[in-house]
């Protein structure tokens, strides 16, 4: 109806963004409280890095994506361990970085 359209049309999006930021901070705090072991810490790091890679892919930040993947590979070489994540990372829905790039029309 018209009242709903008007409400949505005049909605202050900065209020929504502030609420979303507040929620993200609360979620991160809860996740950090649950860390008990090095494995938990590594799993959280992997999740956050994967999210960063997915966000950069969706935005089309090729240089940022490339530099972060190189940094992860270099860190793996320095520590003589497997990389925390790779270009084969998947988001929570199981989509790879390549499929996200295709979905959002990025080259």
TORPA-4810 file (N, C-alpha, C, O; in nm, 3 decimals):
<nodes>
NODE_1_0.082_-0.118_0.000_0.000_0.000_0.000_0.087_0.125_0.000_0.209_0.116_0.010_X
NODE_2_0.025_0.238_-0.011_0.097_0.365_-0.026_0.177_0.402_0.099_0.286_0.457_0.088_X
NODE_3_0.125_0.373_0.216_0.195_0.407_0.340_0.326_0.328_0.351_0.428_0.381_0.397_X
NODE_4_0.323_0.204_0.310_0.443_0.120_0.314_0.546_0.173_0.215_0.665_0.181_0.247_X
NODE_5_0.502_0.208_0.094_0.594_0.264_-0.007_0.658_0.393_0.044_0.778_0.414_0.026_X
NODE_6_0.580_0.476_0.107_0.632_0.602_0.159_0.733_0.576_0.271_0.838_0.641_0.277_X
NODE_7_0.702_0.483_0.358_0.793_0.449_0.468_0.926_0.398_0.413_1.033_0.440_0.458_X
NODE_8_0.920_0.310_0.317_1.042_0.255_0.257_1.116_0.363_0.179_1.239_0.369_0.182_X
NODE_9_1.043_0.446_0.110_1.104_0.552_0.030_1.176_0.657_0.113_1.274_0.716_0.067_X
NODE_10_1.129_0.680_0.233_1.190_0.782_0.319_1.283_0.723_0.424_1.334_0.795_0.510_X
NODE_11_1.305_0.593_0.418_1.389_0.525_0.518_1.533_0.575_0.510_1.588_0.592_0.401_X
NODE_12_1.592_0.597_0.625_1.731_0.642_0.634_1.823_0.520_0.629_1.834_0.446_0.727_X
NODE_13_1.889_0.500_0.515_1.973_0.382_0.496_2.094_0.382_0.589_2.147_0.276_0.622_X
NODE_14_2.138_0.499_0.632_2.252_0.504_0.724_2.215_0.439_0.858_2.302_0.384_0.927_X
NODE_15_2.087_0.445_0.894_2.041_0.379_1.016_2.054_0.227_1.002_2.097_0.159_1.095_X
NODE_16_2.018_0.175_0.886_2.030_0.031_0.860_2.176_-0.010_0.862_2.211_-0.113_0.921_X
NODE_17_2.263_0.069_0.799_2.406_0.037_0.797_2.464_0.039_0.938_2.547_-0.047_0.971_X
NODE_18_2.422_0.134_1.020_2.471_0.141_1.158_2.425_0.017_1.236_2.503_-0.040_1.313_X
NODE_19_2.302_-0.024_1.217_2.251_-0.143_1.284_2.324_-0.269_1.237_2.352_-0.358_1.317_X
NODE_20_2.355_-0.275_1.108_2.428_-0.390_1.055_2.571_-0.395_1.112_2.620_-0.502_1.147_X
NODE_21_2.636_-0.280_1.121_2.771_-0.275_1.180_2.768_-0.317_1.326_2.856_-0.390_1.372_X
NODE_22_2.669_-0.271_1.397_2.653_-0.308_1.538_2.634_-0.460_1.552_2.691_-0.522_1.642_X
NODE_23_2.555_-0.516_1.465_2.531_-0.661_1.468_2.657_-0.740_1.435_2.686_-0.841_1.499_X
NODE_24_2.734_-0.694_1.335_2.859_-0.760_1.299_2.956_-0.760_1.416_3.024_-0.860_1.442_X
NODE_25_2.964_-0.647_1.487_3.053_-0.639_1.603_3.009_-0.736_1.713_3.093_-0.799_1.776_X
NODE_26_2.880_-0.747_1.735_2.829_-0.839_1.837_2.859_-0.984_1.799_2.895_-1.065_1.884_X
NODE_27_2.844_-1.016_1.672_2.873_-1.152_1.625_3.021_-1.183_1.642_3.057_-1.291_1.689_X
NODE_28_3.108_-1.089_1.604_3.253_-1.109_1.618_3.291_-1.128_1.765_3.375_-1.212_1.797_X
NODE_29_3.230_-1.052_1.852_3.259_-1.065_1.995_3.223_-1.205_2.043_3.300_-1.268_2.117_X
NODE_30_3.107_-1.255_2.002_3.065_-1.390_2.042_3.159_-1.496_1.984_3.194_-1.591_2.053_X
NODE_31_3.200_-1.479_1.859_3.292_-1.574_1.799_3.426_-1.577_1.873_3.482_-1.683_1.899_X
NODE_32_3.476_-1.459_1.907_3.604_-1.451_1.978_3.594_-1.509_2.119_3.691_-1.565_2.169_X
NODE_33_3.479_-1.497_2.182_3.459_-1.555_2.315_3.464_-1.707_2.311_3.499_-1.771_2.410_X
NODE_34_3.428_-1.765_2.199_3.423_-1.911_2.187_3.559_-1.974_2.159_3.573_-2.096_2.165_X
NODE_35_3.659_-1.893_2.128_3.792_-1.947_2.095_3.854_-2.006_2.220_3.870_-1.939_2.322_X
NODE_36_3.889_-2.134_2.210_3.951_-2.205_2.323_4.087_-2.262_2.286_4.174_-2.278_2.372_X
NODE_37_4.106_-2.294_2.158_4.229_-2.361_2.117_4.288_-2.291_1.995_4.226_-2.203_1.934_X
NODE_38_4.409_-2.333_1.960_4.473_-2.280_1.840_4.393_-2.319_1.716_4.387_-2.242_1.620_X
NODE_39_4.333_-2.436_1.718_4.252_-2.480_1.605_4.129_-2.390_1.589_4.092_-2.356_1.476_X
NODE_40_4.068_-2.350_1.699_3.955_-2.257_1.694_3.999_-2.124_1.636_3.929_-2.065_1.553_X
NODE_41_4.115_-2.076_1.679_4.168_-1.948_1.632_4.196_-1.954_1.481_4.166_-1.860_1.407_X
NODE_42_4.252_-2.066_1.437_4.282_-2.081_1.295_4.154_-2.091_1.212_4.147_-2.037_1.101_X
NODE_43_4.053_-2.159_1.264_3.925_-2.172_1.193_3.859_-2.035_1.177_3.803_-2.003_1.072_X
NODE_44_3.865_-1.953_1.282_3.808_-1.819_1.275_3.885_-1.735_1.174_3.825_-1.664_1.094_X
NODE_45_4.018_-1.744_1.177_4.100_-1.669_1.081_4.066_-1.711_0.938_4.053_-1.626_0.851_X
NODE_46_4.051_-1.840_0.915_4.018_-1.892_0.782_3.882_-1.837_0.737_3.866_-1.797_0.622_X
NODE_47_3.786_-1.837_0.827_3.653_-1.787_0.793_3.658_-1.638_0.756_3.597_-1.596_0.658_X
NODE_48_3.730_-1.559_0.835_3.737_-1.415_0.810_3.812_-1.384_0.680_3.771_-1.297_0.604_X
NODE_49_3.921_-1.455_0.656_3.997_-1.432_0.533_3.914_-1.474_0.412_3.915_-1.405_0.310_X
NODE_50_3.844_-1.585_0.422_3.758_-1.629_0.312_3.651_-1.524_0.284_3.621_-1.496_0.168_X
NODE_51_3.594_-1.467_0.388_3.493_-1.362_0.369_3.553_-1.241_0.299_3.491_-1.183_0.210_X
NODE_52_3.675_-1.203_0.340_3.743_-1.090_0.275_3.764_-1.119_0.126_3.740_-1.033_0.042_X
NODE_53_3.810_-1.240_0.095_3.833_-1.276_-0.044_3.703_-1.271_-0.124_3.701_-1.223_-0.237_X
NODE_54_3.596_-1.322_-0.066_3.466_-1.320_-0.134_3.418_-1.177_-0.155_3.365_-1.145_-0.261_X
NODE_55_3.434_-1.092_-0.054_3.392_-0.951_-0.066_3.471_-0.881_-0.176_3.414_-0.807_-0.256_X
NODE_56_3.602_-0.904_-0.181_3.685_-0.842_-0.286_3.644_-0.893_-0.423_3.644_-0.817_-0.520_X
NODE_57_3.609_-1.019_-0.433_3.566_-1.076_-0.561_3.436_-1.011_-0.606_3.423_-0.973_-0.723_X
NODE_58_3.341_-0.999_-0.516_3.212_-0.939_-0.550_3.228_-0.794_-0.593_3.159_-0.749_-0.684_X
NODE_59_3.318_-0.721_-0.528_3.341_-0.580_-0.562_3.425_-0.564_-0.688_3.433_-0.455_-0.744_X
NODE_60_3.488_-0.672_-0.732_3.572_-0.663_-0.851_3.711_-0.608_-0.821_3.777_-0.556_-0.911_X
NODE_61_3.755_-0.618_-0.697_3.887_-0.569_-0.656_3.994_-0.673_-0.690_4.044_-0.744_-0.603_X
NODE_62_4.029_-0.679_-0.819_4.122_-0.780_-0.868_4.259_-0.764_-0.804_4.319_-0.862_-0.760_X
NODE_63_4.310_-0.642_-0.797_4.443_-0.618_-0.740_4.446_-0.655_-0.592_4.542_-0.716_-0.545_X
NODE_64_4.343_-0.617_-0.518_4.336_-0.651_-0.376_4.329_-0.801_-0.355_4.393_-0.855_-0.265_X
NODE_65_4.251_-0.867_-0.438_4.236_-1.012_-0.431_4.369_-1.081_-0.462_4.412_-1.172_-0.392_X
NODE_66_4.433_-1.035_-0.569_4.560_-1.094_-0.610_4.666_-1.075_-0.501_4.739_-1.168_-0.468_X
NODE_67_4.675_-0.954_-0.446_4.778_-0.928_-0.344_4.752_-1.009_-0.217_4.846_-1.057_-0.154_X
NODE_68_4.625_-1.025_-0.179_4.596_-1.103_-0.059_4.628_-1.251_-0.081_4.681_-1.316_0.009_X
NODE_69_4.598_-1.305_-0.198_4.630_-1.445_-0.227_4.782_-1.467_-0.230_4.831_-1.569_-0.181_X
NODE_70_4.856_-1.371_-0.286_5.002_-1.381_-0.287_5.056_-1.374_-0.145_5.146_-1.449_-0.108_X
NODE_71_4.999_-1.284_-0.065_5.041_-1.273_0.076_5.016_-1.404_0.152_5.101_-1.447_0.231_X
NODE_72_4.903_-1.467_0.128_4.873_-1.595_0.193_4.971_-1.703_0.150_5.015_-1.784_0.231_X
NODE_73_5.005_-1.704_0.021_5.101_-1.804_-0.029_5.240_-1.778_0.029_5.310_-1.873_0.067_X
NODE_74_5.280_-1.651_0.037_5.411_-1.617_0.093_5.418_-1.656_0.240_5.520_-1.708_0.287_X
NODE_75_5.310_-1.630_0.313_5.307_-1.668_0.455_5.320_-1.819_0.471_5.389_-1.866_0.561_X
NODE_76_5.254_-1.893_0.385_5.262_-2.040_0.390_5.405_-2.085_0.363_5.454_-2.178_0.427_X
NODE_77_5.473_-2.020_0.268_5.612_-2.054_0.239_5.703_-2.025_0.359_5.789_-2.105_0.394_X
NODE_78_5.683_-1.909_0.420_5.766_-1.869_0.535_5.749_-1.963_0.653_5.846_-1.996_0.722_X
NODE_79_5.625_-2.005_0.677_5.597_-2.089_0.794_5.605_-2.238_0.763_5.592_-2.322_0.852_X
NODE_80_5.627_-2.270_0.635_5.634_-2.409_0.593_5.506_-2.487_0.627_5.510_-2.602_0.670_X
NODE_81_5.393_-2.418_0.606_5.261_-2.478_0.630_5.173_-2.456_0.509_5.208_-2.382_0.417_X
NODE_82_5.059_-2.521_0.511_4.961_-2.499_0.405_4.902_-2.360_0.420_4.894_-2.308_0.531_X
NODE_83_4.860_-2.298_0.309_4.797_-2.166_0.318_4.666_-2.174_0.398_4.598_-2.276_0.396_X
NODE_84_4.633_-2.068_0.467_4.508_-2.066_0.544_4.390_-2.089_0.451_4.296_-2.162_0.484_X
NODE_85_4.395_-2.026_0.334_4.294_-2.049_0.231_4.358_-2.019_0.096_4.467_-1.963_0.090_X
NODE_86_4.291_-2.056_-0.010_4.346_-2.039_-0.146_4.240_-1.977_-0.236_4.132_-1.937_-0.192_X
NODE_87_4.274_-1.970_-0.364_4.178_-1.918_-0.461_4.059_-2.012_-0.479_3.961_-1.977_-0.544_X
NODE_88_4.068_-2.129_-0.422_3.957_-2.225_-0.428_3.862_-2.211_-0.309_3.777_-2.296_-0.287_X
NODE_89_3.878_-2.102_-0.233_3.792_-2.078_-0.118_3.646_-2.071_-0.161_3.614_-2.033_-0.274_X
NODE_90_3.558_-2.109_-0.070_3.415_-2.107_-0.097_3.343_-2.026_0.010_3.382_-2.026_0.127_X
NODE_91_3.237_-1.956_-0.031_3.159_-1.882_0.067_3.066_-1.977_0.141_3.072_-2.098_0.122_X
NODE_92_2.980_-1.922_0.226_2.892_-2.006_0.307_2.792_-2.085_0.223_2.736_-2.184_0.270_X
NODE_93_2.769_-2.041_0.101_2.677_-2.112_0.012_2.749_-2.211_-0.078_2.687_-2.277_-0.161_X
NODE_94_2.881_-2.222_-0.063_2.958_-2.317_-0.141_3.006_-2.265_-0.274_3.059_-2.342_-0.355_X
NODE_95_2.989_-2.136_-0.300_3.032_-2.078_-0.426_3.181_-2.045_-0.422_3.230_-1.992_-0.322_X
NODE_96_3.252_-2.076_-0.529_3.393_-2.043_-0.538_3.409_-1.896_-0.575_3.312_-1.829_-0.613_X
NODE_97_3.532_-1.846_-0.565_3.558_-1.708_-0.604_3.527_-1.688_-0.752_3.475_-1.583_-0.791_X
NODE_98_3.558_-1.787_-0.834_3.530_-1.777_-0.977_3.380_-1.767_-1.003_3.336_-1.686_-1.084_X
NODE_99_3.301_-1.850_-0.934_3.156_-1.845_-0.957_3.098_-1.713_-0.907_3.003_-1.661_-0.967_X
NODE_100_3.153_-1.658_-0.799_3.107_-1.527_-0.751_3.140_-1.418_-0.853_3.057_-1.330_-0.880_X
NODE_101_3.260_-1.423_-0.908_3.299_-1.324_-1.009_3.205_-1.330_-1.129_3.164_-1.227_-1.182_X
NODE_102_3.172_-1.451_-1.172_3.080_-1.467_-1.284_2.940_-1.417_-1.250_2.875_-1.350_-1.330_X
NODE_103_2.895_-1.450_-1.130_2.760_-1.411_-1.088_2.746_-1.260_-1.083_2.641_-1.206_-1.120_X
NODE_104_2.850_-1.190_-1.039_2.843_-1.045_-1.025_2.901_-0.972_-1.145_2.920_-0.851_-1.140_X
NODE_105_2.930_-1.045_-1.253_2.973_-0.984_-1.377_3.112_-0.924_-1.372_3.141_-0.829_-1.445_X
NODE_106_3.198_-0.977_-1.288_3.335_-0.926_-1.276_3.426_-1.008_-1.364_3.403_-1.126_-1.386_X
NODE_107_3.532_-0.943_-1.415_3.628_-1.013_-1.500_3.747_-1.058_-1.422_3.839_-1.119_-1.477_X
</nodes>
